[in-house]
């Protein structure tokens, strides 16, 4: 039953969620920005923890706190009407409880929510949020770069949207090098989390396996993109995504050219602060600093833990270190 003030939005046209899956620090924000420049497509950032970020007043990429952002305040009003703070906290606790109890079921069955009132309520809340984002933006494609395979699997059960998945992978040595850096967040007053080398390497394997095996089966469409290929040949990578998903991409060169310019409206939740700080314009360059900055011993450890998938994704197991400039 709806609480007072909430209402069900009525999307005018069908919605497709283009979900970017994989592990953080793989170039998902860059890919999201590229996809967001395609007509009828809106890139919203990462909505997996939207309500926590909304409650703590994290900053939208436009520079305003999420509850005060013109776009997100309209989305929330369209979806839920006058939403009291207590209801937001209920959403946070609801999602925490559902993912704690049913996360593994999400990966194997579309029926994971059947018979669970909390899960069905969470899906109803997500239906409203994505439908409202589509209506307010005027786009029938919503790009969400939350990356988590569990959250992606939960979206496969939404009644208001179809789910297509773009899995982005990057050489794990580059990913681990990025996780070692101290990076200041631009949406909250703290630094981004850092991970132990072995933990990050195991997570790289686990997240990619879950995206490859579970999301490929649950989604309407699944396409794999390598970060290195995306930067080297962005038009070709975008064309592959469009061909696989039906994305309305008529001119990949125009989309790539446009990503170097700041858009008129820019309302991303979370994401790579390095990209968000560049005036909302993306400058494509291959980040291979890890080749000279990651110790050989660390490279060997990461390679040993990730070797099987590295071979599957076409990454060499032996790398010659590039000298420092």
N, C-alpha and C positions, 0 to 999 in steps of 0.2 A: 504493500500500500504506500502511496506517495505521502511524504510528510508535507505539512502546510507550506505553500510557497513554491513547491516544485512542480514542474510541468514537463510533459514529454514533447520535445521539439519534433517538428514534422519536416524532415529533410525533403527537398524538392526532387532530388535525383539520387540514384544509387551512389554509395560511397565505396571507395577502395582504399584500404590502408596499405601503403607500401612500407613494410617494416624492414628496417636495416638491422640485421642480426650480426652477431660476432662478439668480439671482445673490445673493450675500451682501448683507446690509443691506436686505433687501426685506420684512421682517416674517415670515420663515419660522418663527422660533421662536414667535412669537405664534400663527401658524396651527397649528403642531405642538401647542402647549399646548391649543388649543381642540379639536383632533381627539382628543387624548389623554384628554379628559374624556368621550368617548362610550363607552358600555358595550362590552366585548369589544375595546377598542382600547388599545394601549400606545404611547406616544410615547417613543422611546429617544434622541432627539437626533440626532447626526450620526455615523454609523458608517463613513464613508469612510476615515478614518485611525484606526480603532479600535486597531489593534495598536501603532502608534507612540505613541498616547496612553496605552495600557495599559503599555507598556514604560517610558515616562518618568514614570509614576505621576501623570498629570494627575488633577485632582479631578473626581469625579462631582458632579452638582448636589446630592447629599445631603451633600457636604462631605468625604467620605472619598476617598482615593486609589483609582483604579479597581480595582487588584488586591485591595484590602481592602473594597470596597463589598459589602454583603451580596447585592445583586442581581447585580452583574456577576461576582463571584467564583463564584456559583452557575451563572450562564450559561456561563462558561468551563469550569467543572468538568463540567457536563452535556454540553457539546459535545466536550471534549477530554480529560477526566479530569485527571490530575496533569500539567499542562503546564509543562515546564521553560523557563527563560528563553531558552535557545538556540533552542528551537522558535519562540518568539515573534519573535525576531530573524529567523528564516527566513521567517516569514509576512510580515514587513515588507519584506524584500528580494524575496520572491516577487511581491508586489503591485507594488512599484516596477518590477520588470523587465517584468511583463506589461503594465502601463499605458504604459510607455515604448515598447514595441514594437508594441502592438496597439490603442492607444486609438482611432485613427481607424476601424479596422475595426469596433469595437464599435458605432459610430453607424449603420452601414449594413447589418449582417447579424447575424442571430441565430447564425450559424455561425462567428463569429469565433474561437471557441476550438477548433474542430475540428482535430485533428492536432497540437495544441500541449500537451504534457504539463504545462508550467508553468501555462497558462491553465486546464486542466481541474482541476489541483490547487487553484488559487485558488478556482474555483467550488465545489469540494467543501468547502473551508474556510468559504466564505461560507454555503453551505447549512447547515452545522452551526451556525454562529453564530446565524443568524436562526431556525432551528428551535428552538434552545435558548432564545433570548429569548422565543419564543412559548410554549414549555412552562413556563418558570419564571414568566412573567407571567400565564399562564392566558388569554392573548388570542390570537385567531386573526387579528387585524389588527395589524401593526407599522408605525408611522409613522416614517420615516427622513427627516430634513430635510438630508441631505448636500448637496443642490442641484446638484452637479457633473453635467452631462449625460453625461460619460463614465462615471462611476461608476453613474449610473442605467441607462445602456445595458447595463452589465455585469450588472446584476441581472435583466435580461430573460431571461437564460439559466439562471437558477437552476431546478433541478428540484423544489426543495422549496417553492416559493412562486410565486404569480402576482404580476404587477407592475401596479399602477395608478399613474398620475402626476398630481399636482396641480402645475401650473406657476403660481408666484406672481410677479407683476410689480409694479413700483412706478415712479412717475415717475423717470426717470434722474437728474434734477436733485437729487431728494431722496436717491437712492442715492449719488451722487457727493459730496454734502455730508456724508453719514454717513462715507464713506471718508476724508474729510479730517480727521476728528476723531481725537484721541489717546484711545484706549479701553483701559483696563487689563483684561486677561483675569482671570477669576475661577477659571480651571481650571489655569493655569500661571503662573509668575512672570515675566511679560512683558506688553507691550502687544500688542494685535491689530495685524496688518499694516496699513499705509496704502498707498494707490495714487495714482499720478499721475493727474491729471484725464483726460487723453486715453486713457491705458491703461484706466482704469475704464470710460469711455464706450464704447470699442470692445468691452471684455469684456461689458458689458451687452447690446450688440447680438448678439455672438457666442453668448453663453450662451442667450439667449432664442430665437435662431434655431435652435440645435441642439435645444433642448427642444421647440420648436414643430414642427420638421420630423422629427427623428430619433426622439425619445421618443414622439411621437404615433403613429408607425408601429410601434415595437417593443413598446410597452406594451399591455396589454389594454384600458386606458381612459386617456383624457387629458382633463383639465378645466383651464381657465384661470381664475385668480382674481386680481383686482387688490387690492393692499394697501389702497388707498383705499376700495374697496367693502367689504372685509373689516371695516375699523374702523367705517365708517358704518353698515353693516347686516350684522352678523356672523351673525345667524340665517339670512338669505337666502343668504349665501355658503356656510355649512355645509350648508344644504339642497341647494344646487346640487351640491356635492361628493358628498353622499349619494345624490342622484338619479342622478348619472352613474356612480358606482362601486358602488353597492349597500351602502354603509356603513350599519351598523345604527343609524341616528339616528332615534329615535322622537320626541324632544322637543328641537328645536334651542334653544329658550329655556332649558331646564334646563342644557344644555351650556354656553351662554354665561354664565349666572348662576354656574355652578360654577367657571368659569375665574378668577373673582375671589377664590376661596378656595384656600388652600394645600392640595394633595392629601396624603393620608396617606403615600403612597410617591412618591418623586420621584427618579428615577435617569436623568438626561439626560447624554449625552456631548457636551461642547462646547456651542455655541449662543451666543446673544446674552447677554453677561454682565449687561446692563441688565435683562433679563427675569429671569434667574436670581437676581439680587440682591434682588428684590422679595419675598422670603419665599416664592418659588415660586408666587405669585399674580400674575395678569396684570391690569393696569389698562388698559383700552382707551382710547386717545386718539390722534387723528390727528397725527402728527409732520410739521408743515410749516414747521419752523424754517428750512428752506433758502430759503423765499421772501424772508426778510429777511436771512439770513446768507450766501447765496451771491452773490458779485459778479455784476453783470449781464454782464460780459465772459465770465465762466465759464459762466453760463447759456446764452449765445449759442453758445459752443463746444460744450457738451454737446448742445444742441438740434441743431446742425448735424451732429454725428456720429451722432445717434440718431433723426433726424427721421422716417425711414420707418416704423420700428416704433412710434414714439410715436403717429403718426397711426393706425396699425393697432390700437393698444391704447386709443385714445380720449383721449390726452393732448394738451392744447393746445400749440401751438408758441410762442405768445406768452403771457407771464405777467406780470401786474402785481405788482410787489414789495409785499409787506405791510410796513407801517412797523414799526419796532421798538417794543415796548411801553415 
